C-alpha cells in the first residue's frame, strides 16, 4: 500500500498503530533496564554476603 493512495482514515490508523508499537517498544526497553539493574543489585548483594560482615574497625 502506497501512502499517497491511502485515505485519511487509513493514515490515521497507521499513525495510531505506529504510536502504539513505539509505546510498547519504550515500555519493553524500560523493563529491560529495570531487570538489568535488578540483576546488578542481586550480584552486589551476593558479593557482599560472600565477603561476610565487616570487622568493627571498618564500620
PDB file of N, CA, C and O in Angstrom, chain B, residues numbered from 101:
ATOM      1  N   UNK B 101       0.852  -1.173   0.000  1.00  0.00           N
ATOM      2  CA  UNK B 101       0.000   0.000   0.000  1.00  0.00           C
ATOM      3  C   UNK B 101       0.900   1.239   0.000  1.00  0.00           C
ATOM      4  O   UNK B 101       1.765   1.396   0.862  1.00  0.00           O
ATOM      5  N   UNK B 102       0.680   2.101  -0.971  1.00  0.00           N
ATOM      6  CA  UNK B 102       1.445   3.341  -1.058  1.00  0.00           C
ATOM      7  C   UNK B 102       0.755   4.421  -0.243  1.00  0.00           C
ATOM      8  O   UNK B 102      -0.470   4.543  -0.266  1.00  0.00           O
ATOM      9  N   UNK B 103       1.540   5.193   0.467  1.00  0.00           N
ATOM     10  CA  UNK B 103       0.950   6.212   1.334  1.00  0.00           C
ATOM     11  C   UNK B 103       0.177   7.263   0.553  1.00  0.00           C
ATOM     12  O   UNK B 103      -0.807   7.806   1.055  1.00  0.00           O
ATOM     13  N   UNK B 104       0.610   7.555  -0.664  1.00  0.00           N
ATOM     14  CA  UNK B 104      -0.117   8.572  -1.433  1.00  0.00           C
ATOM     15  C   UNK B 104      -1.461   8.072  -1.940  1.00  0.00           C
ATOM     16  O   UNK B 104      -2.253   8.856  -2.462  1.00  0.00           O
ATOM     17  N   UNK B 105      -1.732   6.763  -1.792  1.00  0.00           N
ATOM     18  CA  UNK B 105      -3.019   6.207  -2.198  1.00  0.00           C
ATOM     19  C   UNK B 105      -3.919   5.906  -1.004  1.00  0.00           C
ATOM     20  O   UNK B 105      -5.037   5.423  -1.181  1.00  0.00           O
ATOM     21  N   UNK B 106      -3.445   6.186   0.211  1.00  0.00           N
ATOM     22  CA  UNK B 106      -4.229   5.914   1.422  1.00  0.00           C
ATOM     23  C   UNK B 106      -5.239   7.024   1.663  1.00  0.00           C
ATOM     24  O   UNK B 106      -5.008   8.186   1.330  1.00  0.00           O
ATOM     25  N   UNK B 107      -6.353   6.639   2.245  1.00  0.00           N
ATOM     26  CA  UNK B 107      -7.313   7.642   2.690  1.00  0.00           C
ATOM     27  C   UNK B 107      -6.807   8.251   3.995  1.00  0.00           C
ATOM     28  O   UNK B 107      -5.887   7.726   4.622  1.00  0.00           O
ATOM     29  N   UNK B 108      -7.413   9.351   4.390  1.00  0.00           N
ATOM     30  CA  UNK B 108      -7.033   9.970   5.660  1.00  0.00           C
ATOM     31  C   UNK B 108      -7.288   9.016   6.825  1.00  0.00           C
ATOM     32  O   UNK B 108      -6.515   8.981   7.783  1.00  0.00           O
ATOM     33  N   UNK B 109      -8.352   8.256   6.744  1.00  0.00           N
ATOM     34  CA  UNK B 109      -8.662   7.287   7.800  1.00  0.00           C
ATOM     35  C   UNK B 109      -7.569   6.221   7.884  1.00  0.00           C
ATOM     36  O   UNK B 109      -7.139   5.851   8.976  1.00  0.00           O
ATOM     37  N   UNK B 110      -7.120   5.727   6.722  1.00  0.00           N
ATOM     38  CA  UNK B 110      -6.029   4.745   6.716  1.00  0.00           C
ATOM     39  C   UNK B 110      -4.760   5.330   7.329  1.00  0.00           C
ATOM     40  O   UNK B 110      -4.069   4.662   8.098  1.00  0.00           O
ATOM     41  N   UNK B 111      -4.460   6.576   6.985  1.00  0.00           N
ATOM     42  CA  UNK B 111      -3.264   7.223   7.541  1.00  0.00           C
ATOM     43  C   UNK B 111      -3.377   7.387   9.049  1.00  0.00           C
ATOM     44  O   UNK B 111      -2.412   7.166   9.779  1.00  0.00           O
ATOM     45  N   UNK B 112      -4.561   7.774   9.510  1.00  0.00           N
ATOM     46  CA  UNK B 112      -4.776   7.898  10.952  1.00  0.00           C
ATOM     47  C   UNK B 112      -4.594   6.554  11.651  1.00  0.00           C
ATOM     48  O   UNK B 112      -3.968   6.481  12.709  1.00  0.00           O
ATOM     49  N   UNK B 113      -5.139   5.496  11.064  1.00  0.00           N
ATOM     50  CA  UNK B 113      -4.990   4.162  11.651  1.00  0.00           C
ATOM     51  C   UNK B 113      -3.526   3.739  11.696  1.00  0.00           C
ATOM     52  O   UNK B 113      -3.061   3.180  12.689  1.00  0.00           O
ATOM     53  N   UNK B 114      -2.805   4.010  10.610  1.00  0.00           N
ATOM     54  CA  UNK B 114      -1.379   3.655  10.584  1.00  0.00           C
ATOM     55  C   UNK B 114      -0.606   4.449  11.629  1.00  0.00           C
ATOM     56  O   UNK B 114       0.282   3.905  12.285  1.00  0.00           O
ATOM     57  N   UNK B 115      -0.927   5.713  11.789  1.00  0.00           N
ATOM     58  CA  UNK B 115      -0.238   6.547  12.779  1.00  0.00           C
ATOM     59  C   UNK B 115      -0.532   6.059  14.188  1.00  0.00           C
ATOM     60  O   UNK B 115       0.375   5.994  15.018  1.00  0.00           O
ATOM     61  N   UNK B 116      -1.780   5.717  14.473  1.00  0.00           N
ATOM     62  CA  UNK B 116      -2.138   5.191  15.798  1.00  0.00           C
ATOM     63  C   UNK B 116      -1.421   3.874  16.078  1.00  0.00           C
ATOM     64  O   UNK B 116      -0.917   3.650  17.179  1.00  0.00           O
ATOM     65  N   UNK B 117      -1.381   3.007  15.069  1.00  0.00           N
ATOM     66  CA  UNK B 117      -0.707   1.715  15.228  1.00  0.00           C
ATOM     67  C   UNK B 117       0.794   1.915  15.453  1.00  0.00           C
ATOM     68  O   UNK B 117       1.390   1.253  16.302  1.00  0.00           O
ATOM     69  N   UNK B 118       1.398   2.824  14.695  1.00  0.00           N
ATOM     70  CA  UNK B 118       2.830   3.108  14.864  1.00  0.00           C
ATOM     71  C   UNK B 118       3.110   3.669  16.254  1.00  0.00           C
ATOM     72  O   UNK B 118       4.094   3.288  16.888  1.00  0.00           O
ATOM     73  N   UNK B 119       2.256   4.569  16.730  1.00  0.00           N
ATOM     74  CA  UNK B 119       2.438   5.131  18.070  1.00  0.00           C
ATOM     75  C   UNK B 119       2.300   4.040  19.138  1.00  0.00           C
ATOM     76  O   UNK B 119       3.055   4.012  20.110  1.00  0.00           O
ATOM     77  N   UNK B 120       1.336   3.152  18.946  1.00  0.00           N
ATOM     78  CA  UNK B 120       1.135   2.051  19.888  1.00  0.00           C
ATOM     79  C   UNK B 120       2.381   1.167  19.948  1.00  0.00           C
ATOM     80  O   UNK B 120       2.832   0.801  21.033  1.00  0.00           O
ATOM     81  N   UNK B 121       2.935   0.826  18.785  1.00  0.00           N
ATOM     82  CA  UNK B 121       4.123  -0.029  18.758  1.00  0.00           C
ATOM     83  C   UNK B 121       5.340   0.685  19.343  1.00  0.00           C
ATOM     84  O   UNK B 121       6.180   0.048  19.978  1.00  0.00           O
ATOM     85  N   UNK B 122       5.444   1.989  19.139  1.00  0.00           N
ATOM     86  CA  UNK B 122       6.535   2.748  19.752  1.00  0.00           C
ATOM     87  C   UNK B 122       6.406   2.727  21.267  1.00  0.00           C
ATOM     88  O   UNK B 122       7.403   2.575  21.974  1.00  0.00           O
ATOM     89  N   UNK B 123       5.186   2.877  21.769  1.00  0.00           N
ATOM     90  CA  UNK B 123       4.964   2.824  23.218  1.00  0.00           C
ATOM     91  C   UNK B 123       5.307   1.448  23.783  1.00  0.00           C
ATOM     92  O   UNK B 123       5.889   1.347  24.864  1.00  0.00           O
ATOM     93  N   UNK B 124       4.951   0.397  23.063  1.00  0.00           N
ATOM     94  CA  UNK B 124       5.302  -0.957  23.500  1.00  0.00           C
ATOM     95  C   UNK B 124       6.813  -1.138  23.544  1.00  0.00           C
ATOM     96  O   UNK B 124       7.343  -1.740  24.478  1.00  0.00           O
ATOM     97  N   UNK B 125       7.506  -0.619  22.537  1.00  0.00           N
ATOM     98  CA  UNK B 125       8.963  -0.739  22.496  1.00  0.00           C
ATOM     99  C   UNK B 125       9.605   0.029  23.642  1.00  0.00           C
ATOM    100  O   UNK B 125      10.555  -0.455  24.257  1.00  0.00           O
ATOM    101  N   UNK B 126       9.098   1.221  23.933  1.00  0.00           N
ATOM    102  CA  UNK B 126       9.643   2.005  25.044  1.00  0.00           C
ATOM    103  C   UNK B 126       9.421   1.292  26.375  1.00  0.00           C
ATOM    104  O   UNK B 126      10.311   1.269  27.225  1.00  0.00           O
ATOM    105  N   UNK B 127       8.252   0.719  26.552  1.00  0.00           N
ATOM    106  CA  UNK B 127       7.959   0.010  27.797  1.00  0.00           C
ATOM    107  C   UNK B 127       8.870  -1.211  27.943  1.00  0.00           C
ATOM    108  O   UNK B 127       9.372  -1.489  29.032  1.00  0.00           O
ATOM    109  N   UNK B 128       9.080  -1.936  26.843  1.00  0.00           N
ATOM    110  CA  UNK B 128       9.965  -3.098  26.889  1.00  0.00           C
ATOM    111  C   UNK B 128      11.388  -2.669  27.225  1.00  0.00           C
ATOM    112  O   UNK B 128      12.088  -3.351  27.973  1.00  0.00           O
ATOM    113  N   UNK B 129      11.810  -1.542  26.673  1.00  0.00           N
ATOM    114  CA  UNK B 129      13.163  -1.047  26.955  1.00  0.00           C
ATOM    115  C   UNK B 129      13.298  -0.680  28.433  1.00  0.00           C
ATOM    116  O   UNK B 129      14.304  -1.003  29.065  1.00  0.00           O
ATOM    117  N   UNK B 130      12.289  -0.009  28.981  1.00  0.00           N
ATOM    118  CA  UNK B 130      12.316   0.327  30.408  1.00  0.00           C
ATOM    119  C   UNK B 130      12.363  -0.932  31.259  1.00  0.00           C
ATOM    120  O   UNK B 130      13.101  -0.991  32.242  1.00  0.00           O
ATOM    121  N   UNK B 131      11.580  -1.936  30.888  1.00  0.00           N
ATOM    122  CA  UNK B 131      11.554  -3.180  31.636  1.00  0.00           C
ATOM    123  C   UNK B 131      12.921  -3.855  31.588  1.00  0.00           C
ATOM    124  O   UNK B 131      13.396  -4.369  32.600  1.00  0.00           O
ATOM    125  N   UNK B 132      13.559  -3.854  30.409  1.00  0.00           N
ATOM    126  CA  UNK B 132      14.877  -4.466  30.283  1.00  0.00           C
ATOM    127  C   UNK B 132      15.896  -3.746  31.154  1.00  0.00           C
ATOM    128  O   UNK B 132      16.738  -4.388  31.782  1.00  0.00           O
ATOM    129  N   UNK B 133      15.828  -2.425  31.195  1.00  0.00           N
ATOM    130  CA  UNK B 133      16.747  -1.670  32.052  1.00  0.00           C
ATOM    131  C   UNK B 133      16.510  -1.990  33.521  1.00  0.00           C
ATOM    132  O   UNK B 133      17.459  -2.167  34.285  1.00  0.00           O
ATOM    133  N   UNK B 134      15.244  -2.064  33.914  1.00  0.00           N
ATOM    134  CA  UNK B 134      14.927  -2.380  35.303  1.00  0.00           C
ATOM    135  C   UNK B 134      15.427  -3.774  35.663  1.00  0.00           C
ATOM    136  O   UNK B 134      15.966  -3.981  36.750  1.00  0.00           O
ATOM    137  N   UNK B 135      15.250  -4.727  34.755  1.00  0.00           N
ATOM    138  CA  UNK B 135      15.736  -6.085  35.004  1.00  0.00           C
ATOM    139  C   UNK B 135      17.264  -6.108  35.134  1.00  0.00           C
ATOM    140  O   UNK B 135      17.808  -6.791  36.001  1.00  0.00           O
ATOM    141  N   UNK B 136      17.948  -5.358  34.268  1.00  0.00           N
ATOM    142  CA  UNK B 136      19.410  -5.331  34.320  1.00  0.00           C
ATOM    143  C   UNK B 136      19.885  -4.749  35.650  1.00  0.00           C
ATOM    144  O   UNK B 136      20.802  -5.291  36.267  1.00  0.00           O
ATOM    145  N   UNK B 137      19.273  -3.655  36.098  1.00  0.00           N
ATOM    146  CA  UNK B 137      19.648  -3.058  37.373  1.00  0.00           C
ATOM    147  C   UNK B 137      19.333  -3.990  38.534  1.00  0.00           C
ATOM    148  O   UNK B 137      20.091  -4.062  39.501  1.00  0.00           O
ATOM    149  N   UNK B 138      18.213  -4.703  38.438  1.00  0.00           N
ATOM    150  CA  UNK B 138      17.855  -5.648  39.486  1.00  0.00           C
ATOM    151  C   UNK B 138      18.898  -6.753  39.588  1.00  0.00           C
ATOM    152  O   UNK B 138      19.325  -7.105  40.688  1.00  0.00           O
ATOM    153  N   UNK B 139      19.312  -7.304  38.448  1.00  0.00           N
ATOM    154  CA  UNK B 139      20.328  -8.351  38.458  1.00  0.00           C
ATOM    155  C   UNK B 139      21.655  -7.823  38.990  1.00  0.00           C
ATOM    156  O   UNK B 139      22.363  -8.534  39.704  1.00  0.00           O
ATOM    157  N   UNK B 140      21.993  -6.595  38.653  1.00  0.00           N
ATOM    158  CA  UNK B 140      23.227  -5.995  39.158  1.00  0.00           C
ATOM    159  C   UNK B 140      23.178  -5.860  40.681  1.00  0.00           C
ATOM    160  O   UNK B 140      24.156  -6.156  41.366  1.00  0.00           O
ATOM    161  N   UNK B 141      22.040  -5.416  41.202  1.00  0.00           N
ATOM    162  CA  UNK B 141      21.909  -5.277  42.652  1.00  0.00           C
ATOM    163  C   UNK B 141      21.976  -6.649  43.342  1.00  0.00           C
ATOM    164  O   UNK B 141      22.568  -6.772  44.414  1.00  0.00           O
ATOM    165  N   UNK B 142      21.377  -7.665  42.738  1.00  0.00           N
ATOM    166  CA  UNK B 142      21.462  -9.013  43.300  1.00  0.00           C
ATOM    167  C   UNK B 142      22.907  -9.511  43.314  1.00  0.00           C
ATOM    168  O   UNK B 142      23.334 -10.161  44.268  1.00  0.00           O
ATOM    169  N   UNK B 143      23.655  -9.206  42.257  1.00  0.00           N
ATOM    170  CA  UNK B 143      25.060  -9.618  42.204  1.00  0.00           C
ATOM    171  C   UNK B 143      25.873  -8.898  43.279  1.00  0.00           C
ATOM    172  O   UNK B 143      26.724  -9.508  43.927  1.00  0.00           O
ATOM    173  N   UNK B 144      25.617  -7.611  43.469  1.00  0.00           N
ATOM    174  CA  UNK B 144      26.327  -6.847  44.501  1.00  0.00           C
ATOM    175  C   UNK B 144      25.982  -7.388  45.883  1.00  0.00           C
ATOM    176  O   UNK B 144      26.868  -7.553  46.722  1.00  0.00           O
ATOM    177  N   UNK B 145      24.709  -7.662  46.126  1.00  0.00           N
ATOM    178  CA  UNK B 145      24.298  -8.198  47.422  1.00  0.00           C
ATOM    179  C   UNK B 145      24.929  -9.567  47.672  1.00  0.00           C
ATOM    180  O   UNK B 145      25.355  -9.859  48.789  1.00  0.00           O
ATOM    181  N   UNK B 146      24.992 -10.400  46.643  1.00  0.00           N
ATOM    182  CA  UNK B 146      25.609 -11.720  46.794  1.00  0.00           C
ATOM    183  C   UNK B 146      27.096 -11.587  47.112  1.00  0.00           C
ATOM    184  O   UNK B 146      27.620 -12.325  47.947  1.00  0.00           O
ATOM    185  N   UNK B 147      27.768 -10.661  46.460  1.00  0.00           N
ATOM    186  CA  UNK B 147      29.187 -10.447  46.733  1.00  0.00           C
ATOM    187  C   UNK B 147      29.399  -9.932  48.153  1.00  0.00           C
ATOM    188  O   UNK B 147      30.339 -10.354  48.827  1.00  0.00           O
ATOM    189  N   UNK B 148      28.543  -9.028  48.614  1.00  0.00           N
ATOM    190  CA  UNK B 148      28.637  -8.528  49.993  1.00  0.00           C
ATOM    191  C   UNK B 148      28.435  -9.668  50.990  1.00  0.00           C
ATOM    192  O   UNK B 148      29.155  -9.765  51.984  1.00  0.00           O
ATOM    193  N   UNK B 149      27.451 -10.533  50.720  1.00  0.00           N
ATOM    194  CA  UNK B 149      27.216 -11.683  51.597  1.00  0.00           C
ATOM    195  C   UNK B 149      28.406 -12.639  51.582  1.00  0.00           C
ATOM    196  O   UNK B 149      28.782 -13.191  52.616  1.00  0.00           O
ATOM    197  N   UNK B 150      28.988 -12.829  50.416  1.00  0.00           N
ATOM    198  CA  UNK B 150      30.124 -13.735  50.303  1.00  0.00           C
ATOM    199  C   UNK B 150      31.317 -13.236  51.118  1.00  0.00           C
ATOM    200  O   UNK B 150      32.042 -14.026  51.723  1.00  0.00           O
ATOM    201  N   UNK B 151      31.509 -11.916  51.126  1.00  0.00           N
ATOM    202  CA  UNK B 151      32.650 -11.350  51.849  1.00  0.00           C
ATOM    203  C   UNK B 151      32.446 -11.387  53.359  1.00  0.00           C
ATOM    204  O   UNK B 151      33.409 -11.283  54.119  1.00  0.00           O
ATOM    205  N   UNK B 152      31.218 -11.534  53.789  1.00  0.00           N
ATOM    206  CA  UNK B 152      30.949 -11.631  55.216  1.00  0.00           C
ATOM    207  C   UNK B 152      30.879 -10.265  55.876  1.00  0.00           C
ATOM    208  O   UNK B 152      31.031  -9.236  55.219  1.00  0.00           O
ATOM    209  N   UNK B 153      30.644 -10.266  57.196  1.00  0.00           N
ATOM    210  CA  UNK B 153      30.497  -8.990  57.904  1.00  0.00           C
ATOM    211  C   UNK B 153      31.837  -8.243  57.998  1.00  0.00           C
ATOM    212  O   UNK B 153      32.910  -8.845  58.026  1.00  0.00           O
ATOM    213  N   UNK B 154      31.730  -6.932  58.044  1.00  0.00           N
ATOM    214  CA  UNK B 154      32.924  -6.100  58.200  1.00  0.00           C
ATOM    215  C   UNK B 154      33.436  -6.196  59.630  1.00  0.00           C
ATOM    216  O   UNK B 154      32.644  -6.323  60.565  1.00  0.00           O
ATOM    217  N   UNK B 155      34.730  -6.138  59.807  1.00  0.00           N
ATOM    218  CA  UNK B 155      35.249  -6.033  61.175  1.00  0.00           C
ATOM    219  C   UNK B 155      34.820  -4.701  61.800  1.00  0.00           C
ATOM    220  O   UNK B 155      34.546  -3.739  61.082  1.00  0.00           O
ATOM    221  N   UNK B 156      34.765  -4.646  63.100  1.00  0.00           N
ATOM    222  CA  UNK B 156      34.316  -3.437  63.792  1.00  0.00           C
ATOM    223  C   UNK B 156      35.130  -2.215  63.420  1.00  0.00           C
ATOM    224  O   UNK B 156      34.590  -1.110  63.356  1.00  0.00           O
ATOM    225  N   UNK B 157      36.428  -2.392  63.172  1.00  0.00           N
ATOM    226  CA  UNK B 157      37.260  -1.227  62.897  1.00  0.00           C
ATOM    227  C   UNK B 157      37.021  -0.640  61.511  1.00  0.00           C
ATOM    228  O   UNK B 157      37.495   0.462  61.235  1.00  0.00           O
ATOM    229  N   UNK B 158      36.290  -1.347  60.612  1.00  0.00           N
ATOM    230  CA  UNK B 158      35.987  -0.823  59.271  1.00  0.00           C
ATOM    231  C   UNK B 158      34.629  -0.141  59.209  1.00  0.00           C
ATOM    232  O   UNK B 158      34.336   0.517  58.210  1.00  0.00           O
ATOM    233  N   UNK B 159      33.806  -0.264  60.205  1.00  0.00           N
ATOM    234  CA  UNK B 159      32.472   0.318  60.118  1.00  0.00           C
ATOM    235  C   UNK B 159      32.451   1.773  60.471  1.00  0.00           C
ATOM    236  O   UNK B 159      31.393   2.400  60.442  1.00  0.00           O
TER     237      UNK B 159
END
